[in-house]
Amino acid sequence: MSEQGAGSPAAAGRRPGTVAFVGLGNMGFPMVTRLVDAGFTVNGFDVSPDALARLEGIGAKGHASAAEAAAGADLVILMLPNSAIVSSVVADLTAAKAVTPASVIVDMSSSEPRATRELAESLAGSGLRLVDAPVSGGVKGAVNGTLTIMVGGEDAAVDEAWPALAALGKPLRCGPVGSGHAIKALNNLLSATHLWATSEAMEAGAAFGLDPAVMLEVFNGSSGRSGSTENKWPNFVLPGTYNSGFALGLMLKDVRIALGLAESTGTRTTLSELATQLWAEAAEHLPAGADHTEVARWVAESGPGDAGAHAAPEPKNGAS
């Protein structure tokens, strides 16, 4: 992956323009705030009236439909739950002629990479351009503008989207369209796997009588460190809040996307299949809308014998 910063020749001299932002959830709303702070004019849409009402307070404007928000925008950013919804929204935009070859559609959702490529090909027939730019970094990264953004697409379209993406975090060029979504899914497969492995290791240590805080300190100074030991366990699991802002269902969706991608390439998927099965089992038993970090509690409570005695605390702020 190569990186091109906002000061590069392709981005030099660019002035903030108009961005349509569709999807104002846990991630989308703080991302809109970052764009407004960077000088962009933002027109937003969400199916939630409450989400739309919040826009006025940050200097953005809410609209009655995605097509209305997108009309005349330089970029149309989509932050939606899945590929099917992305395709539906894009179909509405094209039917209403709210997007033109002069604008760029940027799918920042965690979409299915093959579906993304198919969508890009169908849009290209009308001269429309699609860039995929999913993110990693959670709600905290969205609020702080420190998201890692995995960008796929043709160079000219990526260059046009770059200033807005740079306002949201650190964009990284991943390859042709679909590459960003592929890497995002694979990243979350790794994230899901090491969160589960970390939770099992932490449970084993606690059952042996080790102090969880000491274990994390050792792991983070050793080769066992990961995003789970450095971030998820100390910030969301040990405090018992389980409120990272990323749902278990969305993580499972991404893991399944990654597994499907691996299988389509003929890659061996032994551990990936097991990880997917474990996450699916947890999703089946935990409450709907549970945060993905709650699998740590599930690991502790579903262990053999008296392992559940060492379970992490019950959530303090619900499962969102």
C-alpha positions as CSV (number, residue, x, y, z in Angstrom):
1,M,0.0,0.0,0.0
2,S,1.3,3.4,-0.8
3,E,0.3,6.7,0.9
4,Q,-0.3,10.1,-0.6
5,G,-0.7,13.0,1.7
6,A,-2.8,16.1,1.4
7,G,0.4,18.0,0.5
8,S,1.1,15.9,-2.6
9,P,0.9,17.4,-6.1
10,A,-2.4,15.6,-6.8
11,A,-4.0,17.2,-3.7
12,A,-2.2,20.6,-3.7
13,G,-4.3,23.7,-4.0
14,R,-7.5,21.9,-3.5
15,R,-10.2,23.9,-1.6
16,P,-12.9,22.3,0.5
17,G,-16.0,21.6,-1.6
18,T,-19.5,20.2,-1.0
19,V,-19.9,16.7,0.5
20,A,-23.1,14.7,0.7
21,F,-22.9,12.3,3.6
22,V,-25.4,9.4,3.8
23,G,-25.5,7.4,7.1
24,L,-25.2,9.4,10.3
25,G,-24.8,6.7,12.9
26,N,-22.1,6.1,15.5
27,M,-19.3,6.6,13.0
28,G,-21.0,8.9,10.4
29,F,-22.0,11.7,12.7
30,P,-18.5,12.4,14.1
31,M,-17.1,12.1,10.6
32,V,-19.4,14.8,9.4
33,T,-18.2,16.9,12.3
34,R,-14.6,16.5,11.1
35,L,-15.6,17.5,7.6
36,V,-17.4,20.6,8.7
37,D,-14.4,21.6,10.9
38,A,-12.2,21.2,7.9
39,G,-14.2,23.7,5.9
40,F,-16.4,21.4,3.8
41,T,-20.0,22.2,3.2
42,V,-21.9,19.0,4.3
43,N,-25.4,18.0,3.3
44,G,-26.5,14.9,5.2
45,F,-29.2,12.3,5.1
46,D,-30.2,9.4,7.4
47,V,-33.4,7.5,7.8
48,S,-33.4,8.6,11.5
49,P,-35.1,12.0,12.0
50,D,-33.1,12.4,15.3
51,A,-29.8,12.0,13.4
52,L,-30.9,14.6,10.9
53,A,-31.9,17.0,13.6
54,R,-28.4,16.9,15.2
55,L,-26.8,18.2,12.0
56,E,-27.8,21.8,12.5
57,G,-25.9,22.0,15.7
58,I,-22.6,21.3,14.0
59,G,-23.1,23.4,10.9
60,A,-24.3,20.8,8.5
61,K,-27.6,20.6,6.7
62,G,-30.1,17.7,6.8
63,H,-32.1,16.7,3.8
64,A,-35.3,14.7,3.2
65,S,-33.6,12.1,1.0
66,A,-30.2,10.9,-0.1
67,A,-30.8,12.2,-3.6
68,E,-31.7,15.7,-2.3
69,A,-28.5,15.7,-0.2
70,A,-26.4,14.5,-3.1
71,A,-27.6,17.0,-5.7
72,G,-24.7,19.2,-6.8
73,A,-22.2,17.6,-4.4
74,D,-18.6,17.1,-5.3
75,L,-18.4,13.9,-3.2
76,V,-21.1,11.6,-2.1
77,I,-19.9,9.6,1.0
78,L,-21.9,6.5,2.0
79,M,-21.5,5.1,5.6
80,L,-24.1,2.3,5.5
81,P,-24.5,-1.2,7.1
82,N,-23.9,-3.4,4.0
83,S,-23.5,-3.8,0.3
84,A,-27.2,-4.4,-0.3
85,I,-28.1,-1.0,1.2
86,V,-25.3,0.7,-0.6
87,S,-26.5,-0.6,-3.9
88,S,-30.0,0.4,-3.1
89,V,-29.0,4.0,-2.2
90,V,-26.8,4.3,-5.3
91,A,-29.7,3.1,-7.4
92,D,-31.9,5.8,-5.9
93,L,-29.2,8.4,-6.6
94,T,-28.7,7.4,-10.2
95,A,-32.5,7.2,-10.8
96,A,-32.9,10.7,-9.5
97,K,-29.8,11.8,-11.5
98,A,-28.4,13.2,-8.3
99,V,-24.9,12.0,-9.2
100,T,-23.0,12.9,-12.4
101,P,-19.6,12.1,-13.9
102,A,-18.4,15.3,-12.2
103,S,-18.9,13.8,-8.8
104,V,-17.3,10.9,-7.0
105,I,-19.2,8.3,-4.9
106,V,-17.2,7.1,-1.9
107,D,-18.4,4.0,-0.1
108,M,-16.9,4.1,3.4
109,S,-19.1,1.2,4.5
110,S,-17.7,-2.3,5.2
111,S,-19.0,-3.7,2.0
112,E,-18.4,-6.9,0.2
113,P,-15.4,-6.4,-2.2
114,R,-16.8,-8.4,-5.1
115,A,-20.1,-6.5,-4.9
116,T,-18.2,-3.3,-4.8
117,R,-16.4,-4.1,-8.1
118,E,-19.6,-5.1,-9.7
119,L,-21.2,-1.9,-8.6
120,A,-18.3,0.1,-9.9
121,E,-18.5,-1.6,-13.3
122,S,-22.2,-1.0,-13.6
123,L,-21.7,2.7,-12.8
124,A,-18.8,3.1,-15.2
125,G,-21.3,2.4,-18.1
126,S,-22.9,5.7,-17.2
127,G,-19.6,7.5,-16.7
128,L,-20.0,7.5,-12.9
129,R,-17.1,6.8,-10.5
130,L,-16.9,4.8,-7.3
131,V,-14.2,4.8,-4.7
132,D,-14.2,2.4,-1.7
133,A,-12.7,3.7,1.5
134,P,-13.7,1.7,4.6
135,V,-12.2,2.6,7.9
136,S,-10.6,1.2,11.0
137,G,-10.3,3.0,14.4
138,G,-13.8,2.9,15.8
139,V,-15.8,5.8,17.2
140,K,-12.8,7.2,19.0
141,G,-10.9,7.4,15.7
142,A,-13.9,9.1,14.0
143,V,-14.2,11.7,16.7
144,N,-10.4,12.4,16.7
145,G,-9.9,12.3,13.0
146,T,-7.4,9.4,13.3
147,L,-9.2,6.7,11.3
148,T,-7.1,4.4,9.1
149,I,-8.8,4.7,5.7
150,M,-8.3,1.9,3.1
151,V,-8.8,3.4,-0.3
152,G,-9.5,1.6,-3.6
153,G,-10.2,3.1,-6.9
154,E,-8.9,4.8,-10.1
155,D,-6.2,7.4,-9.4
156,A,-8.2,10.4,-10.7
157,A,-11.2,9.6,-8.6
158,V,-9.1,8.9,-5.5
159,D,-7.3,12.2,-5.9
160,E,-10.6,14.1,-5.9
161,A,-11.7,12.3,-2.8
162,W,-8.4,12.6,-1.0
163,P,-8.8,16.0,0.7
164,A,-12.0,14.9,2.4
165,L,-10.5,11.6,3.4
166,A,-7.5,13.3,4.8
167,A,-9.8,15.3,7.0
168,L,-11.1,12.1,8.5
169,G,-7.8,10.3,9.2
170,K,-5.0,8.7,7.4
171,P,-5.9,7.4,3.9
172,L,-3.8,4.6,2.4
173,R,-4.0,3.6,-1.3
174,C,-4.7,-0.1,-1.5
175,G,-5.2,-0.7,-5.3
176,P,-8.1,-0.7,-7.7
177,V,-11.7,-0.4,-6.7
178,G,-12.7,-3.1,-4.2
179,S,-9.2,-3.3,-2.7
180,G,-10.2,-1.2,0.3
181,H,-13.1,-3.3,1.2
182,A,-11.1,-6.5,0.8
183,I,-8.3,-5.3,3.1
184,K,-10.9,-4.0,5.6
185,A,-12.6,-7.4,5.8
186,L,-9.3,-9.2,6.2
187,N,-8.2,-6.7,8.9
188,N,-11.4,-7.4,10.9
189,L,-10.9,-11.2,10.5
190,L,-7.5,-10.6,12.2
191,S,-9.1,-8.3,14.8
192,A,-11.9,-10.8,15.6
193,T,-9.4,-13.7,15.9
194,H,-7.0,-12.0,18.2
195,L,-9.8,-10.6,20.4
196,W,-11.1,-14.2,20.8
197,A,-7.6,-15.6,21.5
198,T,-6.8,-12.8,23.9
199,S,-10.0,-13.4,25.8
200,E,-9.2,-17.1,26.1
201,A,-5.7,-16.3,27.3
202,M,-7.0,-13.8,29.8
203,E,-9.5,-16.2,31.1
204,A,-6.9,-19.0,31.5
205,G,-4.6,-16.6,33.4
206,A,-7.4,-15.4,35.6
207,A,-8.4,-18.9,36.4
208,F,-4.8,-19.6,37.4
209,G,-4.8,-16.6,39.7
210,L,-3.0,-14.0,37.6
211,D,-3.9,-10.3,37.8
212,P,-5.5,-9.3,34.4
213,A,-3.9,-5.8,34.5
214,V,-0.5,-7.5,35.0
215,M,-1.2,-9.9,32.1
216,L,-2.0,-7.0,29.8
217,E,1.1,-5.1,30.8
218,V,3.3,-8.2,30.0
219,F,1.5,-9.0,26.8
220,N,1.8,-5.4,25.6
221,G,5.5,-5.4,26.2
222,S,5.9,-8.8,24.5
223,S,5.1,-10.5,21.3
224,G,1.5,-11.3,22.3
225,R,0.4,-7.7,22.0
226,S,-2.3,-6.7,19.6
227,G,-5.1,-4.2,19.2
228,S,-7.1,-6.3,21.6
229,T,-4.5,-6.2,24.4
230,E,-3.6,-2.5,23.8
231,N,-7.1,-1.2,23.3
232,K,-10.1,-3.4,23.6
233,W,-9.4,-5.3,26.8
234,P,-8.1,-2.3,28.8
235,N,-10.7,0.2,27.6
236,F,-13.9,-1.8,27.1
237,V,-13.5,-5.3,28.7
238,L,-11.8,-4.8,32.1
239,P,-14.0,-1.7,32.9
240,G,-17.1,-3.8,32.0
241,T,-18.5,-1.1,29.8
242,Y,-18.4,-3.1,26.4
243,N,-19.1,0.2,24.6
244,S,-16.5,0.4,21.7
245,G,-19.3,1.5,19.4
246,F,-18.9,-1.4,16.9
247,A,-21.6,-4.0,17.0
248,L,-20.9,-7.7,17.2
249,G,-23.2,-8.3,14.3
250,L,-21.1,-6.0,12.1
251,M,-17.9,-7.7,13.1
252,L,-19.4,-11.1,12.2
253,K,-20.5,-9.7,8.9
254,D,-17.0,-8.5,8.1
255,V,-15.5,-11.9,9.2
256,R,-17.9,-13.7,6.9
257,I,-16.9,-11.3,4.0
258,A,-13.2,-12.1,4.7
259,L,-13.9,-15.8,4.8
260,G,-15.8,-15.7,1.5
261,L,-13.0,-13.7,-0.1
262,A,-10.4,-16.3,1.1
263,E,-12.5,-19.2,-0.1
264,S,-13.0,-17.6,-3.5
265,T,-9.3,-17.4,-4.0
266,G,-8.7,-21.0,-3.0
267,T,-6.8,-20.0,0.2
268,R,-6.7,-22.4,3.1
269,T,-9.2,-21.2,5.7
270,T,-8.9,-23.6,8.7
271,L,-8.6,-21.0,11.4
272,S,-10.8,-18.4,9.6
273,E,-13.6,-21.0,9.5
274,L,-13.3,-21.7,13.2
275,A,-13.2,-18.1,14.1
276,T,-16.3,-17.4,12.1
277,Q,-18.2,-20.3,13.8
278,L,-17.2,-19.1,17.2
279,W,-18.3,-15.5,16.5
280,A,-21.6,-16.8,15.0
281,E,-22.2,-18.8,18.2
282,A,-21.6,-15.8,20.4
283,A,-23.9,-13.6,18.2
284,E,-26.6,-16.2,18.6
285,H,-26.6,-16.1,22.4
286,L,-25.7,-12.5,23.2
287,P,-28.4,-9.7,23.0
288,A,-29.2,-8.1,19.7
289,G,-27.1,-5.1,19.2
290,A,-24.4,-6.3,21.6
291,D,-21.0,-4.6,21.2
292,H,-18.3,-6.8,19.6
293,T,-16.2,-6.6,22.7
294,E,-18.8,-8.6,24.6
295,V,-17.4,-11.8,23.1
296,A,-14.8,-11.5,25.9
297,R,-17.6,-11.9,28.4
298,W,-19.1,-14.7,26.4
299,V,-15.8,-16.6,26.3
300,A,-15.5,-16.4,30.1
301,E,-19.1,-17.4,30.8
302,S,-19.3,-20.3,28.3
303,G,-16.1,-22.0,29.5
304,P,-16.1,-25.5,31.1
305,G,-16.3,-26.1,34.8
306,D,-16.1,-23.1,37.0
307,A,-14.3,-20.9,34.4
308,G,-17.3,-18.6,34.5
309,A,-16.3,-17.5,38.0
310,H,-13.6,-15.4,36.4
311,A,-15.9,-13.7,33.9
312,A,-15.5,-10.1,33.2
313,P,-18.0,-7.7,34.9
314,E,-21.5,-7.3,33.5
315,P,-21.9,-4.4,31.2
316,K,-22.5,-1.1,32.9
317,N,-23.8,0.9,30.0
318,G,-25.8,-1.7,28.1
319,A,-24.8,-3.5,24.9
320,S,-24.3,-0.8,22.5
